């Protein structure tokens, strides 16, 4: 059995599995796999810091780092599960205050395969993925509306699977 608690305001994750206790001070919100065997997290989850996706097995307590093989300028920004073997991941720039979102990828955890699904124009910064159903993702973020990337408005689109 496991217990998860997450403090969104300071990105602290506490995960207790049998006799093991993980305390991560810089983690994204944990995403529970559909079969409830794993949680996926991005850690460290900080501004201008390259994170990695970790999968924590909720039965054994073991932790596995995914093999995204990103260059030093890129980092995962958001992650959700597609199914028990595949993640949807937003990957974007590590640096700056303009590039706050990312492009949409899928990542197969069994084969370590990262696939670009949708690339966005520089004026669009996708920050959140929501699985509407098995065939549709809702992607949310901002769209810059000036040439200096100072002013923005909320942006939402969908991606059909």
N, C-alpha and C positions, 0 to 999 in steps of 0.2 A: 504494500500500500504506500501511497505517496501523499505529500501535502505541499502545495505551492502557495507562496504569498509573494506579491509584487507591489512595491511602492513606486508608483509612476513618477512622482515629483522628484525623486532622487535616483531613479533607475536601479533600485536595490531589489535583488531576487533572492528569496530563500526557498530552497527546495529540500524537503526531507524525504528520503527513500529508505525504508527499514531503519538500519542503524547509521546510514550516511546522512550528512547534512552539508549542502552546498550553500554558501553565502557569496553572491556575486555583487559587487558594488557598482558595476557599470554594465548593465545588461538591458537589452530591449525587453519588451513585454514577452513572456513565454507563449509560444504557439503550440497547442496540444495537437498531436497527430490524430487523424480520424479514427485510427484503431486504438488510440490511447496508450501506445507503447512508448512514444517519445515526446519530448518538447524540443522545439527549435528556438534558439536564441541568437541574437547578435551580441558579441562581446569583444572588446569594449564597445560601448554604445555612447560615444562622445564626439563632439564637434572636432573636425580636423584630426581625426584619429582613425587609422584603418582597423576596421572590425573584421571579425570572422564569424561564420555561422557554426554553432556547436549544436550537436544533437545529443540529448541526455536520455539514456534508456531508463524508463521509469520502473522497470522490473529489477534491473541489476544495479542501477546507479552509475554505470559507466558513461563516460563522455567521449564523443568522437568529433573531431574537427573536420569540417567539409573541405574538399579540395577544389576551391573555386579558381585558384591560380590567377588571381587578379594582380595587375601591376600596382605599384605603390600609390598611384594617383586615384585608385578606385576603391570603393568600400560598399558592402551591402547596407542598404538603408531601411528596408522593411522586408519581412518574410512571412508567408502564410503557407499552409499545406494545400496542395491540389488533391493528393490522395496519400496513401501510406508510403509511397515510394518517391514522390515528387513534390518539390517546393516551388512556389512562385517567389521570385526575389526581385526587389528593386535595387539596381546597382548604379551608383553615381559617383561623382567626384568627391574626393576627400577634402578639398580645399575651398575656402571662400564662403561668402554669404549669399552669393547669387545662385550657385549650383547646389541647391538644397534638396533636389529630387533625384530621380534616376530613370533608367530604362528598364523595361520589363523582361525578365528572363525566367526560364524554368530550369530546375536543377534536379536531376535524377540521383538520388542518394545511393542507389545500388551500383550504378555504373560511373559515378562522378562526372556526369555529362551536363555541361552548362550550355543552354541554348538561348540565343537572343530571340524574343518573341515580338517585341515592339520597341522601336527607337523613337524618341520624341525630339522635336525641334528645341533649340536652346531656350526659346521663350516659354516653354512648358516644363514645369518641374513637378513630376508625379511623386507624391510622398506617401501614399497609402493604397494598398490593394485590399479589396473586399470581394470575397467570393459570393456572388449573388445566387448561383446555382451551379450545377455540373457543367453548364455550357457558357456561363457568362461571368466576367469579372468587371467590377466597377473600380475605376482608377481615379483617385482624387489628388489634387494638389493646387498649384497656382499657375496662372498665365501672366507673364510680364506684358504690360500694355504700353510701355514707353521704351525708347531706344537705349536708355541708360540702365535698364533693369532695376529701377527703383520702385516703380509703381506696379502693383499686381492686382489681380482679381481672382476669386475662387474659380477653379477649373475642374471639370469632371468629364470623363469619357468612359466608354466601355470597350472591352476586348472579348470577342466571341471565341470560344475554344473549339 
